[in-house]
């Protein structure tokens, strides 16, 4: 049991390292990659409301200052625009046309690789994997949440 747990933790760390390396190769950090991914998903889902800084912070469990700094950088680069939200205390963050192209150049190859990786699993393997992760999450929530 201990060996399997150690193997799981090592693999989890290696996957995190892989995503960090991909982000760095794209000239951004991992947090910027996550934000671009969420903004890209929102841009392609007309039913989803646009993200606000607060929503990004909550979704990614990140400090407001970090998200604000990244959004400001993206804004200065012309990749995002801020629009007044319904409650006026928050601004909606949307990718600009150049931001969509920029995000696409980063997120599309990542999504394609992700899809190929998942295709290597059969349905039974996916079901076992998902069930194991759900059990881990439930247990950790009960212990820490």
Buried (B, 14 or more C-beta within 10 A) or exposed (E): EEEEEEEEEEEEEEEEEEEBEBBEEBEBBBBBBBBBBBBBBBBEEEEEEBBBBBBBBEEBEBEEEBBBEBBEEBBEEEBBBBEEBEEEEBBBBBBBEEBBEBBBEBBEEBBEEEEEEEEEEEEEEEEEEEEEEEEEEEEEEEEEE
